[in-house]
């Protein structure tokens, strides 16, 4: 109980510096603006994720599957929607670049860092060569594959249109439809969510509602400052603002999900941890992309597609290729240490080698590996096992 209380207090403390700055109207440097607002988003995201988990206790199953998954990744959506909105309001600016940058960064981060590190961490703690996934995740992986295949169309036509939004949102809606028909599973709460869930029913519901309101307020007052602060910091220090938005922003908004996943691994619940990250990937690879053109059209005042330049096309292609390989890796409902190292090394290599041709090369490597994994799944699995044995 003491650890849970300290964790809750810690999350609220993260939000205080920016709340004080915002309420007082104090002027701060771009670096401080990005730091304080970023910490506030992290703190608010933790509170939001805890509230979403506890809500599963009281919300009917038919509602929780659809809403809780969306609420859990709201901070990431908030940042990306901000860029899409500004792109519509200020077409001459570079905001449309940042909307795609944030979306591709968040998606690649989940697989390249999230999936990989969780498996490696679990393997170290449990001395296992691979992590087994729940069979029900075949549903998520199937719809993730459908969304990934369609995503390859985007770089070919160079835009994200309202029709694309309809397709991606429909894919997620179909997933929810089938998920609702699957056997009911009671929520497995640990840590702070379990502590809050132990409160009396009325108290618990009031606490959860307050947590939703507080986290929503914090994210609302922080997202613009964080996004603009990153761009200003990049410009002031000669850093590429595109890369700042692509990697730093998702690190802040995705951090609660990743930390919760690592906490589950520490509690010897590696399977549940991977389930969370795979579900998050499906959510972001459908709804997150699907909202961009909608928000952009609302902002600009008429139906319009979000046009992508050559850099954005390359990033979307690379993200789709990585997603394809990720689906191939989990197609047998297992992920090994060797596969995790491969996902991690390929992701880190992209951060070092940033040339245009390198992005096409990495995309080709991902696609070829995906084909190899599907065709020779059994042979690859035996290879991974033998390599693990030699270690």
N, C-alpha and C positions, 0 to 999 in steps of 0.2 A: 504493500500500500504506500509506503514511504517513497519508493522509487517512482510510482505512478504520479504521486502528488508533485514530486520534484520535476518530473517530465512535463507535466501540465504547466507548472510555473515557468519552466524554462522556455516553453513555446510562447507563452504570453510575454516574457521578458524580451524575446527576439523582436517582437512587434513594437515595443514601447518607444525606442529611439525615433522611428519614423512617424509614429502617431504624434509624438511631442513636436517634432519638426513641422508636421503638417498642420496641426492645430495652432501652433504659435506663429506660423508663417515665417519662420526663420530661413534666411537664405543660406544655402550650403553649396559646396563645390560639386561638380558632376560626379566625382569619384565617391564622395560621401552620399550623394543622392542615390547613386546606384547601389552602394553598399547597404545603407539603411533600409531602402525600399526593398532590396533583394532579401535581406534578412527578415523583413516583415512578411514577405510573400512565403518564405520558408516556414516561419512560425504559423502564419495563417493556414498554410497548406497542411501542416501537422494537425492543427485543431480541426480542420475540415475533414481530413481523412479519418480521424478518430470518431468524429460525429457520424460520418457516413457508415462506419463499421457498426457502431452501436445501434444506429437506426435500423439495421437489419433485424434486430430483436423484435421491434415493434411494427415495422412496416410489413404489409402483406408480401408474400414471396413474389407475386405477380408484378408488384410495383418495384420492389427492392432490386431485382435483377437489372431492370432498365435504368432506374434512377441513381442507385448507389454507385454503379460503375461510372456514370457520367459525372457525378459530384466529385468522385475521388480524383479526377484529372482536371477539374475546373481551373486550377491555377494555370496549367499549360494552355488551356483553351483561352483564358483571359488574355494572356500575352499575345497569342496569335490573332485573336479577334481584334485586339487593339491595332495591330499592324495592318490587318485587312481593312479596318474602318478608316484609318488614316490614309491608306492607299486610295480609297474612294474619295475622300475629302480633299486630298492634295495630290492629284494625278501626276503633277510635274516633279514631285519629290520621289525618293527612292524606297518608299515604304512597302511597295509590292514585292521588292527584293527581300525585305526582312520577314514578310509573312511566310514566304516559301522557305527561307533560311531557318526560321524557328521550327516550322513543321518538320522539315527533313532532319534537323538536328535532334529533335525530341525522339523521332522514330528510330534513328540509327543509334542513339544513345541507349535506348532500352535494350536492344539486342546486343550491340557491341560491348557495352559495359554491364548492363543489368543482368542479362541472361548469363554472360560469361563469368562474371565475378561471383554470382550466386552459386553456380555449379562448382567453381574452383574452391570457394569457401566451404561449401558443404562437403566436397571430397576430402578436404584437409581435415575437417572436424570428424567426419564419419569414416574416413579411410576407405572410401568407395571409388570405383573407377567411373561410375556413371550414376545419373539421377533418373529415376523412373517417374513418369508423369501419370496423372489420373486419366483413365480411358475417356472420360467425358470431354477432355480437352481436344479430342478428335473433332468435335463440333467447332471449337474456336479455330483450330488449325485449318479446317476445311474452308471456313468463311474468310480466314486470313489469306488463304491461297487465292480465292476468288477475287478479293480486293486487290491483291498484289498483281495478278494477271491483268486486271483492268487498268491498274496504275501505269503499266508500261505504255498505255496509249497517250498519257498526258505529255511526256516529252516529245512524242512524235508529232502531235498537233500544236504543241507550244502554248497551251493555255489550260486553265481550270474553269470550266463553264458551269452554268446552272444545271445543265444536263448531267455533268459529272457529279455535281453535288447530289442530284436525285439518285444517281446510281449508287454512290457510296453510302448515302443515308439509307437507301432501300436494302443494301447488303446488311447493314447493321440491324435494321428493323426485322429482316428475315431471321437473322441470328437470334434476336431476342424472342421471336415467335417460337422457334424450335427449342430455345433454352427454357422457355416457360413450360414446355411439354416434357422436359426431362425430370427425373426423380428429384424430389425436394431434398436439399441438404441443409442441415442446421448450420448457422454461422459458427466458425471456430475462432473465438475471440481470445486474444492473449494480451498481456501487458496492460496499457492504459485503457483500451476499449473494454477489456474484461472487468477492470476496476470500476469504470463508469456503469457498465451493464449490471453490476451488483447492487446499484442503488434501488430503492423502492420505485415502483413503476412511475408514479406521478413525478417524483423528483428527477428520475432519469430522463423523462421526456422533456421536462423544463430545461435541464442542463443541456441536452442535445440541441434543442431549439436555440438556446442562447449561444451555443458553440457555432451553429450554422450562421446566425446573425453576425456574430463577432468576426468570424473568418471571412464572410462575404464583405463586410465593411473594410477589413484590412486589405483584402485583395483589391477591392475597388479603388481605394485611395493610393495604392502602391503601384499598380501595373503600369500606368502611364509614366510615372517617375522612373521606374526601373528600366523600362524600354528605352526611353529617351536618354537616361543616364548612361546606359551602355553605349549608345551611339555616340554621345558626346565624349566619353572616355576614350573610345576607339579613335575618334578624330583628333583629340588633343595629343595622344601619345603615338600617333602614326600607326595604329593597329587597324586592321580591316574590320569595319563595323559589321560587315556581313558575318564574319567569323565570330565576333563577339555575341551577336544575336543568335547565331546557329548553335553555339556550344555553351556559353556562360548562362544565357537565359534558361535553357532547358535544365541545366544543372540545378538551378534554384527551384524551379517549379516541379521538377521530377524527384528532388531529393527525399521528400517524405516517403514516396513509394519505394525508393531504393533502400532507404534505411529500415523501413518496416520489413522489406523482403529479407534483408540481412539479419534482422532480429529474429525472424521466423527460422532462418537457417541455424542461428545460434541455439534455438530451442529445439533443434533436430526436426524441423518441419520444412525440409528442403523442397519437398513436393508442393506443399501449399505455397511456398515462396515463388516457385516457378509459375504456378498457376496464376498468381496475382500479376506477374510481369507479362505473361503471354496474353492474358485478358486485357491488360492495359495497352499492349501493342495493337490488338485488334480494334480496340476503342479508338485509338489515335489514328490508325491507318484507314479508318472509315469516317467517323464523325468529324475528326479534326480537319481532314482534307475537305470533307463535305461542307463545312461551315464557311470556308474561305470565300468562295464565290458569292454565297448568300449575303454575308456581311458586307462584302465589297459592293455588291449591287445596291443594297440598302443605302450605303454611305454615298454612292455616286448618284443615286436617285432614279436609276432605271436599270433593267436587266442587262448585265454585262459579264463577260468572262474576264478572269484575272490572267492577263497576258504574262508569259514567262520569256525571259531572254535566254541566251545560250547557256549562261552560268546556271540559271535555275533549272533548265532542262537537264543539265548534267547531274545536278544534285538530286532531282527527282528520280532520274534513271538509276543512279547509284543506290538510292534508298530502296527503290523497288527491287533491285538486284539483290541487295542484302536481305531484304524481307523474303525473297524467294528461297535463298539459301537457308535462312532461318526456319522456314516451313519445312524444307527438305530434311534438316537436322532433326526436327522433332516429329517427323512423319511416323516413326516407329514408337512414339511415346517414350523415348529415352534420349538423354543427351549426355555424352561422355566428356571426360576431362580433355581429351584430345580435340574434340569438337569445340569445347569452350575456349581452349587456347587458340584455335584457329579463328573463331569469331573475334576474340580479343585482339589478336595480332593483326588481322586484316583491318579492324577498326582503327587501331593506333597508327598503323602505317598510313592511313588516309590523312591523319593529322600532321604527319611529317612530310609526306609527298603530296603537295596540293596543286600540282600542274594540271592543266586541262586534260592532257592525254592520260595522266595518271587516273583521273576519275573514270574515264572510259575503260582503262585497263582493269581497274578494280571491279567495275561493273561486269566486264567479261569474265573475270576470275570467279566472281560470285555465281554467275549464271552457269558456267561450266561445272563448278563444284556442285551446284544444285542438281544438275543433270546426272553427274557421277553418283551423288548420294542416293538418288532415286533408283537408278539402274542397278547399282551395285551395293545396295543397302546392307545385305548380309555380309558381303566381303569386307566392306568398310568397317562394319561393326566388329568383325573378327580382328581386323588390323588394329583398331583402337584398343581392343581388349589385350592383344599381345603386347602392344607398346606400353600399356599400363602395367602389365605383368613384369616387363623388363625393369620398370622403375623400382 
